Amino acid sequence: MVGYLDTMKLQKMKTYFSLFRACLLLCFVILCTSVPAHAAVERLSVKGTFLVNEQGDKVVLKGVSLGWHNWWPRFYNAAAVKTLKEQWHCTLVRAAMGVEPEGAYLTNRQKALECVTTVADAAIENDLYVIIDWHSHGLRTEEAKDFFKQMATRYKGIPNVIYEIFNEPVNDSWEKVREYSEEVISVIRSIDREALILVGTPHWDQDIHLAADNPVSNAYNVMYTLHFYAASHKAWLRDRADYALEKGLPIFVSECAGMKADGDGKIDRKEWNQWISWMDRHAVSWAAWSIADKDETCSMLYPSAPDAEWDDKDLKKWGSIVKQVLRTETEDVEIY
């Protein structure tokens, strides 16, 4: 009997070891497999405060952000990306990879990497630009450096991919965010010297004026993110953004919406339209928040919606508004 139990224990140990080894191998494949260069979209760069193409023409990207991957992984699929390209006329999609919450990157890296690379690969396949977003609210310098090293290795030389290295700093000063950003930028630049990089600013990406007064030192092909929720962030934030532009700081609105900053409440159509006009006037690219099915105003889909290929009945009011704006204004990458 003892011998039998020992044999069973040994077999279980072998099984656990085999599963552990398989998981490690899968992570290695996800992280280290490079994606073949895809030249259907142009390499973008920063010139002054503008995003420009290879001919030097101003370019404006418009699209949507997926919700936190750890809560809405079902939308992180190739069919959803194709839907956003073909039916919504997006030129940009943002993969918001959650970092701190339970089940996010820090506690389930394999799932996070699967979600992000699925969306990024699908965006490349569908000739979209894609933001790989470190969707964090606090400094995680070493973890971020490791993550972006892997992503830059996988997507080296592919012009579709944009790196957003800090979603929304909340309690960290600009001095700390600046130091963090310079470290992460250096890691990416050691692998890909041309990639477009987005730098976050304090207080949920609203203290853009602080970055304008003291930008990062390694500023080549770097833009700074501004986030707004139109019912909360009104003329005062546009004034702050105007100040930053006047100082020569290039701005990218990587997250925006029409309701209050908590993502809920009534949509302020007047302020939303003012922000749309402001972004058009200054040739600022933007991504609207979010492809998710939570019971809140900013989630664009109903829980009954499928994982992709959404009909109008699947869209909540905010989703319908964003889709209409994108289909009206975006026939292709806008060039001025």
Secondary structure as UniProt FT lines:
FT   HELIX           2..32
FT   STRAND          45..47
FT   TURN            48..49
FT   STRAND          50..52
FT   TURN            54..55
FT   STRAND          58..60
FT   STRAND          62..66
FT   TURN            69..71
FT   HELIX           73..75
FT   HELIX           78..86
FT   TURN            87..88
FT   STRAND          92..98
FT   TURN            102..103
FT   TURN            105..107
FT   HELIX           109..125
FT   TURN            126..127
FT   STRAND          129..135
FT   HELIX           141..154
FT   TURN            155..157
FT   TURN            159..160
FT   STRAND          161..164
FT   HELIX           174..189
FT   TURN            190..191
FT   STRAND          196..199
FT   HELIX           202..205
FT   HELIX           208..213
FT   TURN            220..221
FT   STRAND          222..229
FT   TURN            230..232
FT   HELIX           235..246
FT   TURN            247..248
FT   STRAND          251..257
FT   TURN            261..262
FT   HELIX           269..281
FT   TURN            282..283
FT   STRAND          286..291
FT   TURN            297..298
FT   TURN            303..304
FT   HELIX           312..314
FT   HELIX           317..329
FT   STRAND          334..335
//
